[in-house]
Structures are given as structure tokens and as C-alpha cells.
């Protein structure tokens, strides 16, 4: 799974393994045109048996409400299966959205 890249519609997802679990490095735009691919990447990562999935958002330039919903779905997927979903390095705008919506109390977020 290391180095698996998916791109198009302004979103690039690179999957690899790192300390603590599978890391999906997400770059570009997570929006209504790309959430299906993000969901497929999440399902694939959990399908590999990963106990923890880390969505590294340090390269994310844009995230609309459907992108936020996709992150919540990934969290719910993890909870349903007794696994862990971590959002890593969201930008300031996305961190503010999480705080304003109360998602910062639900999602596991690493700076």
C-alpha cells in the first residue's frame, strides 16, 4: 500500500504506512467532486486491516462541507469497526470549522 497515489479533480491521495498506522496524505481539494475517491481510499485502508487510519491534511488547500462530511463518515466507519481515525495537520480554516461545528470534540485531531 505504500506509495499508492490517486489523483484527479484537484485531489491527490497518497497512501502509505507510517508510525501508528496507515497514512493517507491528502492534497488539493476535498469537495463534492472528490469525496467518492476519498471514501474509496478510506475503505481500502481499513480493508487492509489497519487499526488506525491517519488522514494527513497538511497538503489540503480546500475543503467544502461535503469534504467535512466525508471526514465525519470516515470517523464513523472507524468507530463502527472498532478502529481509530485521526485527522492530522488541518489548516487554520478547517480547524476553525471543526471548532465552530463542535467536531473538534468528536474527531481525533493532531496538529
Phi and psi in radians as a Rosetta constraint file:
Dihedral C 1 N 2 CA 2 C 2 CIRCULARHARMONIC -1.121 0.35
Dihedral N 2 CA 2 C 2 N 3 CIRCULARHARMONIC 2.159 0.35
Dihedral C 2 N 3 CA 3 C 3 CIRCULARHARMONIC 1.519 0.35
Dihedral N 3 CA 3 C 3 N 4 CIRCULARHARMONIC 0.078 0.35
Dihedral C 3 N 4 CA 4 C 4 CIRCULARHARMONIC -1.120 0.35
Dihedral N 4 CA 4 C 4 N 5 CIRCULARHARMONIC 2.166 0.35
Dihedral C 4 N 5 CA 5 C 5 CIRCULARHARMONIC -2.070 0.35
Dihedral N 5 CA 5 C 5 N 6 CIRCULARHARMONIC 2.387 0.35
Dihedral C 5 N 6 CA 6 C 6 CIRCULARHARMONIC -2.262 0.35
Dihedral N 6 CA 6 C 6 N 7 CIRCULARHARMONIC 2.293 0.35
Dihedral C 6 N 7 CA 7 C 7 CIRCULARHARMONIC -2.498 0.35
Dihedral N 7 CA 7 C 7 N 8 CIRCULARHARMONIC 3.078 0.35
Dihedral C 7 N 8 CA 8 C 8 CIRCULARHARMONIC 2.131 0.35
Dihedral N 8 CA 8 C 8 N 9 CIRCULARHARMONIC 2.755 0.35
Dihedral C 8 N 9 CA 9 C 9 CIRCULARHARMONIC 0.933 0.35
Dihedral N 9 CA 9 C 9 N 10 CIRCULARHARMONIC 0.532 0.35
Dihedral C 9 N 10 CA 10 C 10 CIRCULARHARMONIC 1.358 0.35
Dihedral N 10 CA 10 C 10 N 11 CIRCULARHARMONIC 0.176 0.35
Dihedral C 10 N 11 CA 11 C 11 CIRCULARHARMONIC -2.171 0.35
Dihedral N 11 CA 11 C 11 N 12 CIRCULARHARMONIC 2.347 0.35
Dihedral C 11 N 12 CA 12 C 12 CIRCULARHARMONIC -2.147 0.35
Dihedral N 12 CA 12 C 12 N 13 CIRCULARHARMONIC 2.292 0.35
Dihedral C 12 N 13 CA 13 C 13 CIRCULARHARMONIC -2.150 0.35
Dihedral N 13 CA 13 C 13 N 14 CIRCULARHARMONIC 2.123 0.35
Dihedral C 13 N 14 CA 14 C 14 CIRCULARHARMONIC -1.986 0.35
Dihedral N 14 CA 14 C 14 N 15 CIRCULARHARMONIC 2.140 0.35
Dihedral C 14 N 15 CA 15 C 15 CIRCULARHARMONIC -1.788 0.35
Dihedral N 15 CA 15 C 15 N 16 CIRCULARHARMONIC 2.405 0.35
Dihedral C 15 N 16 CA 16 C 16 CIRCULARHARMONIC -2.769 0.35
Dihedral N 16 CA 16 C 16 N 17 CIRCULARHARMONIC 3.035 0.35
Dihedral C 16 N 17 CA 17 C 17 CIRCULARHARMONIC -1.821 0.35
Dihedral N 17 CA 17 C 17 N 18 CIRCULARHARMONIC 2.533 0.35
Dihedral C 17 N 18 CA 18 C 18 CIRCULARHARMONIC -2.580 0.35
Dihedral N 18 CA 18 C 18 N 19 CIRCULARHARMONIC -3.128 0.35
Dihedral C 18 N 19 CA 19 C 19 CIRCULARHARMONIC -1.029 0.35
Dihedral N 19 CA 19 C 19 N 20 CIRCULARHARMONIC 2.174 0.35
Dihedral C 19 N 20 CA 20 C 20 CIRCULARHARMONIC 1.718 0.35
Dihedral N 20 CA 20 C 20 N 21 CIRCULARHARMONIC -0.182 0.35
Dihedral C 20 N 21 CA 21 C 21 CIRCULARHARMONIC 2.581 0.35
Dihedral N 21 CA 21 C 21 N 22 CIRCULARHARMONIC -2.803 0.35
Dihedral C 21 N 22 CA 22 C 22 CIRCULARHARMONIC -1.469 0.35
Dihedral N 22 CA 22 C 22 N 23 CIRCULARHARMONIC 2.351 0.35
Dihedral C 22 N 23 CA 23 C 23 CIRCULARHARMONIC -1.971 0.35
Dihedral N 23 CA 23 C 23 N 24 CIRCULARHARMONIC 2.171 0.35
Dihedral C 23 N 24 CA 24 C 24 CIRCULARHARMONIC -1.795 0.35
Dihedral N 24 CA 24 C 24 N 25 CIRCULARHARMONIC 1.926 0.35
Dihedral C 24 N 25 CA 25 C 25 CIRCULARHARMONIC -1.534 0.35
Dihedral N 25 CA 25 C 25 N 26 CIRCULARHARMONIC 2.007 0.35
Dihedral C 25 N 26 CA 26 C 26 CIRCULARHARMONIC -1.879 0.35
Dihedral N 26 CA 26 C 26 N 27 CIRCULARHARMONIC 2.187 0.35
Dihedral C 26 N 27 CA 27 C 27 CIRCULARHARMONIC -2.349 0.35
Dihedral N 27 CA 27 C 27 N 28 CIRCULARHARMONIC 2.632 0.35
Dihedral C 27 N 28 CA 28 C 28 CIRCULARHARMONIC 1.718 0.35
Dihedral N 28 CA 28 C 28 N 29 CIRCULARHARMONIC -2.290 0.35
Dihedral C 28 N 29 CA 29 C 29 CIRCULARHARMONIC -2.063 0.35
Dihedral N 29 CA 29 C 29 N 30 CIRCULARHARMONIC 2.152 0.35
Dihedral C 29 N 30 CA 30 C 30 CIRCULARHARMONIC -1.783 0.35
Dihedral N 30 CA 30 C 30 N 31 CIRCULARHARMONIC 1.726 0.35
Dihedral C 30 N 31 CA 31 C 31 CIRCULARHARMONIC -2.482 0.35
Dihedral N 31 CA 31 C 31 N 32 CIRCULARHARMONIC -2.985 0.35
Dihedral C 31 N 32 CA 32 C 32 CIRCULARHARMONIC -1.049 0.35
Dihedral N 32 CA 32 C 32 N 33 CIRCULARHARMONIC -0.376 0.35
Dihedral C 32 N 33 CA 33 C 33 CIRCULARHARMONIC -1.476 0.35
Dihedral N 33 CA 33 C 33 N 34 CIRCULARHARMONIC -0.231 0.35
Dihedral C 33 N 34 CA 34 C 34 CIRCULARHARMONIC -2.170 0.35
Dihedral N 34 CA 34 C 34 N 35 CIRCULARHARMONIC -0.067 0.35
Dihedral C 34 N 35 CA 35 C 35 CIRCULARHARMONIC -1.153 0.35
Dihedral N 35 CA 35 C 35 N 36 CIRCULARHARMONIC -0.522 0.35
Dihedral C 35 N 36 CA 36 C 36 CIRCULARHARMONIC -1.103 0.35
Dihedral N 36 CA 36 C 36 N 37 CIRCULARHARMONIC -0.757 0.35
Dihedral C 36 N 37 CA 37 C 37 CIRCULARHARMONIC -1.138 0.35
Dihedral N 37 CA 37 C 37 N 38 CIRCULARHARMONIC -0.663 0.35
Dihedral C 37 N 38 CA 38 C 38 CIRCULARHARMONIC -1.096 0.35
Dihedral N 38 CA 38 C 38 N 39 CIRCULARHARMONIC -0.783 0.35
Dihedral C 38 N 39 CA 39 C 39 CIRCULARHARMONIC -1.052 0.35
Dihedral N 39 CA 39 C 39 N 40 CIRCULARHARMONIC -0.699 0.35
Dihedral C 39 N 40 CA 40 C 40 CIRCULARHARMONIC -1.121 0.35
Dihedral N 40 CA 40 C 40 N 41 CIRCULARHARMONIC -0.689 0.35
Dihedral C 40 N 41 CA 41 C 41 CIRCULARHARMONIC -1.141 0.35
Dihedral N 41 CA 41 C 41 N 42 CIRCULARHARMONIC -0.699 0.35
Dihedral C 41 N 42 CA 42 C 42 CIRCULARHARMONIC -1.110 0.35
Dihedral N 42 CA 42 C 42 N 43 CIRCULARHARMONIC -0.841 0.35
Dihedral C 42 N 43 CA 43 C 43 CIRCULARHARMONIC -1.049 0.35
Dihedral N 43 CA 43 C 43 N 44 CIRCULARHARMONIC -0.737 0.35
Dihedral C 43 N 44 CA 44 C 44 CIRCULARHARMONIC -1.104 0.35
Dihedral N 44 CA 44 C 44 N 45 CIRCULARHARMONIC -0.716 0.35
Dihedral C 44 N 45 CA 45 C 45 CIRCULARHARMONIC -1.134 0.35
Dihedral N 45 CA 45 C 45 N 46 CIRCULARHARMONIC -0.786 0.35
Dihedral C 45 N 46 CA 46 C 46 CIRCULARHARMONIC -1.212 0.35
Dihedral N 46 CA 46 C 46 N 47 CIRCULARHARMONIC -0.549 0.35
Dihedral C 46 N 47 CA 47 C 47 CIRCULARHARMONIC -1.135 0.35
Dihedral N 47 CA 47 C 47 N 48 CIRCULARHARMONIC -0.399 0.35
Dihedral C 47 N 48 CA 48 C 48 CIRCULARHARMONIC -1.350 0.35
Dihedral N 48 CA 48 C 48 N 49 CIRCULARHARMONIC -0.094 0.35
Dihedral C 48 N 49 CA 49 C 49 CIRCULARHARMONIC 1.668 0.35
Dihedral N 49 CA 49 C 49 N 50 CIRCULARHARMONIC 0.122 0.35
Dihedral C 49 N 50 CA 50 C 50 CIRCULARHARMONIC -1.093 0.35
Dihedral N 50 CA 50 C 50 N 51 CIRCULARHARMONIC 2.282 0.35
Dihedral C 50 N 51 CA 51 C 51 CIRCULARHARMONIC -1.380 0.35
Dihedral N 51 CA 51 C 51 N 52 CIRCULARHARMONIC -0.521 0.35
Dihedral C 51 N 52 CA 52 C 52 CIRCULARHARMONIC -2.273 0.35
Dihedral N 52 CA 52 C 52 N 53 CIRCULARHARMONIC 2.351 0.35
Dihedral C 52 N 53 CA 53 C 53 CIRCULARHARMONIC -2.080 0.35
Dihedral N 53 CA 53 C 53 N 54 CIRCULARHARMONIC 2.201 0.35
Dihedral C 53 N 54 CA 54 C 54 CIRCULARHARMONIC -1.941 0.35
Dihedral N 54 CA 54 C 54 N 55 CIRCULARHARMONIC 2.121 0.35
Dihedral C 54 N 55 CA 55 C 55 CIRCULARHARMONIC -1.684 0.35
Dihedral N 55 CA 55 C 55 N 56 CIRCULARHARMONIC 1.797 0.35
Dihedral C 55 N 56 CA 56 C 56 CIRCULARHARMONIC -1.473 0.35
Dihedral N 56 CA 56 C 56 N 57 CIRCULARHARMONIC 1.898 0.35
Dihedral C 56 N 57 CA 57 C 57 CIRCULARHARMONIC -1.739 0.35
Dihedral N 57 CA 57 C 57 N 58 CIRCULARHARMONIC 0.269 0.35
Dihedral C 57 N 58 CA 58 C 58 CIRCULARHARMONIC -1.074 0.35
Dihedral N 58 CA 58 C 58 N 59 CIRCULARHARMONIC -0.411 0.35
Dihedral C 58 N 59 CA 59 C 59 CIRCULARHARMONIC -1.736 0.35
Dihedral N 59 CA 59 C 59 N 60 CIRCULARHARMONIC 0.114 0.35
Dihedral C 59 N 60 CA 60 C 60 CIRCULARHARMONIC -1.366 0.35
Dihedral N 60 CA 60 C 60 N 61 CIRCULARHARMONIC 2.139 0.35
Dihedral C 60 N 61 CA 61 C 61 CIRCULARHARMONIC -1.643 0.35
Dihedral N 61 CA 61 C 61 N 62 CIRCULARHARMONIC -0.472 0.35
Dihedral C 61 N 62 CA 62 C 62 CIRCULARHARMONIC -2.637 0.35
Dihedral N 62 CA 62 C 62 N 63 CIRCULARHARMONIC 2.453 0.35
Dihedral C 62 N 63 CA 63 C 63 CIRCULARHARMONIC -2.563 0.35
Dihedral N 63 CA 63 C 63 N 64 CIRCULARHARMONIC 2.061 0.35
Dihedral C 63 N 64 CA 64 C 64 CIRCULARHARMONIC -1.628 0.35
Dihedral N 64 CA 64 C 64 N 65 CIRCULARHARMONIC -3.043 0.35
Dihedral C 64 N 65 CA 65 C 65 CIRCULARHARMONIC -1.096 0.35
Dihedral N 65 CA 65 C 65 N 66 CIRCULARHARMONIC -0.560 0.35
Dihedral C 65 N 66 CA 66 C 66 CIRCULARHARMONIC -1.231 0.35
Dihedral N 66 CA 66 C 66 N 67 CIRCULARHARMONIC -0.525 0.35
Dihedral C 66 N 67 CA 67 C 67 CIRCULARHARMONIC -1.188 0.35
Dihedral N 67 CA 67 C 67 N 68 CIRCULARHARMONIC -0.730 0.35
Dihedral C 67 N 68 CA 68 C 68 CIRCULARHARMONIC -1.077 0.35
Dihedral N 68 CA 68 C 68 N 69 CIRCULARHARMONIC -0.750 0.35
Dihedral C 68 N 69 CA 69 C 69 CIRCULARHARMONIC -1.081 0.35
Dihedral N 69 CA 69 C 69 N 70 CIRCULARHARMONIC -0.640 0.35
Dihedral C 69 N 70 CA 70 C 70 CIRCULARHARMONIC -1.139 0.35
Dihedral N 70 CA 70 C 70 N 71 CIRCULARHARMONIC -0.642 0.35
Dihedral C 70 N 71 CA 71 C 71 CIRCULARHARMONIC -1.152 0.35
Dihedral N 71 CA 71 C 71 N 72 CIRCULARHARMONIC -0.700 0.35
Dihedral C 71 N 72 CA 72 C 72 CIRCULARHARMONIC -1.143 0.35
Dihedral N 72 CA 72 C 72 N 73 CIRCULARHARMONIC -0.723 0.35
Dihedral C 72 N 73 CA 73 C 73 CIRCULARHARMONIC -1.061 0.35
Dihedral N 73 CA 73 C 73 N 74 CIRCULARHARMONIC -0.698 0.35
Dihedral C 73 N 74 CA 74 C 74 CIRCULARHARMONIC -1.097 0.35
Dihedral N 74 CA 74 C 74 N 75 CIRCULARHARMONIC -0.727 0.35
Dihedral C 74 N 75 CA 75 C 75 CIRCULARHARMONIC -1.062 0.35
Dihedral N 75 CA 75 C 75 N 76 CIRCULARHARMONIC -0.821 0.35
Dihedral C 75 N 76 CA 76 C 76 CIRCULARHARMONIC -1.113 0.35
Dihedral N 76 CA 76 C 76 N 77 CIRCULARHARMONIC -0.663 0.35
Dihedral C 76 N 77 CA 77 C 77 CIRCULARHARMONIC -1.028 0.35
Dihedral N 77 CA 77 C 77 N 78 CIRCULARHARMONIC -0.815 0.35
Dihedral C 77 N 78 CA 78 C 78 CIRCULARHARMONIC -1.086 0.35
Dihedral N 78 CA 78 C 78 N 79 CIRCULARHARMONIC -0.810 0.35
Dihedral C 78 N 79 CA 79 C 79 CIRCULARHARMONIC -1.067 0.35
Dihedral N 79 CA 79 C 79 N 80 CIRCULARHARMONIC -0.768 0.35
Dihedral C 79 N 80 CA 80 C 80 CIRCULARHARMONIC -0.998 0.35
Dihedral N 80 CA 80 C 80 N 81 CIRCULARHARMONIC -0.623 0.35
Dihedral C 80 N 81 CA 81 C 81 CIRCULARHARMONIC -1.721 0.35
Dihedral N 81 CA 81 C 81 N 82 CIRCULARHARMONIC 0.137 0.35
Dihedral C 81 N 82 CA 82 C 82 CIRCULARHARMONIC 1.228 0.35
Dihedral N 82 CA 82 C 82 N 83 CIRCULARHARMONIC 0.549 0.35
Dihedral C 82 N 83 CA 83 C 83 CIRCULARHARMONIC -2.052 0.35
Dihedral N 83 CA 83 C 83 N 84 CIRCULARHARMONIC -3.056 0.35
Dihedral C 83 N 84 CA 84 C 84 CIRCULARHARMONIC -2.173 0.35
Dihedral N 84 CA 84 C 84 N 85 CIRCULARHARMONIC 2.364 0.35
Dihedral C 84 N 85 CA 85 C 85 CIRCULARHARMONIC -2.104 0.35
Dihedral N 85 CA 85 C 85 N 86 CIRCULARHARMONIC 2.222 0.35
Dihedral C 85 N 86 CA 86 C 86 CIRCULARHARMONIC -2.122 0.35
Dihedral N 86 CA 86 C 86 N 87 CIRCULARHARMONIC 2.314 0.35
Dihedral C 86 N 87 CA 87 C 87 CIRCULARHARMONIC -1.718 0.35
Dihedral N 87 CA 87 C 87 N 88 CIRCULARHARMONIC 2.091 0.35
Dihedral C 87 N 88 CA 88 C 88 CIRCULARHARMONIC -1.955 0.35
Dihedral N 88 CA 88 C 88 N 89 CIRCULARHARMONIC 2.358 0.35
Dihedral C 88 N 89 CA 89 C 89 CIRCULARHARMONIC 1.007 0.35
Dihedral N 89 CA 89 C 89 N 90 CIRCULARHARMONIC 0.847 0.35
Dihedral C 89 N 90 CA 90 C 90 CIRCULARHARMONIC -1.192 0.35
Dihedral N 90 CA 90 C 90 N 91 CIRCULARHARMONIC 2.592 0.35
Dihedral C 90 N 91 CA 91 C 91 CIRCULARHARMONIC -1.242 0.35
Dihedral N 91 CA 91 C 91 N 92 CIRCULARHARMONIC 3.042 0.35
Dihedral C 91 N 92 CA 92 C 92 CIRCULARHARMONIC -1.046 0.35
Dihedral N 92 CA 92 C 92 N 93 CIRCULARHARMONIC -0.735 0.35
Dihedral C 92 N 93 CA 93 C 93 CIRCULARHARMONIC -1.110 0.35
Dihedral N 93 CA 93 C 93 N 94 CIRCULARHARMONIC -0.811 0.35
Dihedral C 93 N 94 CA 94 C 94 CIRCULARHARMONIC -1.173 0.35
Dihedral N 94 CA 94 C 94 N 95 CIRCULARHARMONIC -0.649 0.35
Dihedral C 94 N 95 CA 95 C 95 CIRCULARHARMONIC -1.068 0.35
Dihedral N 95 CA 95 C 95 N 96 CIRCULARHARMONIC -0.677 0.35
Dihedral C 95 N 96 CA 96 C 96 CIRCULARHARMONIC -1.149 0.35
Dihedral N 96 CA 96 C 96 N 97 CIRCULARHARMONIC -0.729 0.35
Dihedral C 96 N 97 CA 97 C 97 CIRCULARHARMONIC -1.049 0.35
Dihedral N 97 CA 97 C 97 N 98 CIRCULARHARMONIC -0.788 0.35
Dihedral C 97 N 98 CA 98 C 98 CIRCULARHARMONIC -1.031 0.35
Dihedral N 98 CA 98 C 98 N 99 CIRCULARHARMONIC -0.744 0.35
Dihedral C 98 N 99 CA 99 C 99 CIRCULARHARMONIC -1.176 0.35
Dihedral N 99 CA 99 C 99 N 100 CIRCULARHARMONIC -0.778 0.35
Dihedral C 99 N 100 CA 100 C 100 CIRCULARHARMONIC -1.162 0.35
Dihedral N 100 CA 100 C 100 N 101 CIRCULARHARMONIC -0.532 0.35
Dihedral C 100 N 101 CA 101 C 101 CIRCULARHARMONIC -1.649 0.35
Dihedral N 101 CA 101 C 101 N 102 CIRCULARHARMONIC -0.114 0.35
Dihedral C 101 N 102 CA 102 C 102 CIRCULARHARMONIC 1.442 0.35
Dihedral N 102 CA 102 C 102 N 103 CIRCULARHARMONIC 0.049 0.35
Dihedral C 102 N 103 CA 103 C 103 CIRCULARHARMONIC -1.195 0.35
Dihedral N 103 CA 103 C 103 N 104 CIRCULARHARMONIC -0.368 0.35
Dihedral C 103 N 104 CA 104 C 104 CIRCULARHARMONIC -1.138 0.35
Dihedral N 104 CA 104 C 104 N 105 CIRCULARHARMONIC -0.336 0.35
Dihedral C 104 N 105 CA 105 C 105 CIRCULARHARMONIC -1.564 0.35
Dihedral N 105 CA 105 C 105 N 106 CIRCULARHARMONIC -0.198 0.35
Dihedral C 105 N 106 CA 106 C 106 CIRCULARHARMONIC -1.844 0.35
Dihedral N 106 CA 106 C 106 N 107 CIRCULARHARMONIC -0.832 0.35
Dihedral C 106 N 107 CA 107 C 107 CIRCULARHARMONIC -1.380 0.35
Dihedral N 107 CA 107 C 107 N 108 CIRCULARHARMONIC 2.622 0.35
Dihedral C 107 N 108 CA 108 C 108 CIRCULARHARMONIC -1.539 0.35
Dihedral N 108 CA 108 C 108 N 109 CIRCULARHARMONIC 2.015 0.35
Dihedral C 108 N 109 CA 109 C 109 CIRCULARHARMONIC -2.099 0.35
Dihedral N 109 CA 109 C 109 N 110 CIRCULARHARMONIC 2.232 0.35
Dihedral C 109 N 110 CA 110 C 110 CIRCULARHARMONIC -1.956 0.35
Dihedral N 110 CA 110 C 110 N 111 CIRCULARHARMONIC 2.348 0.35
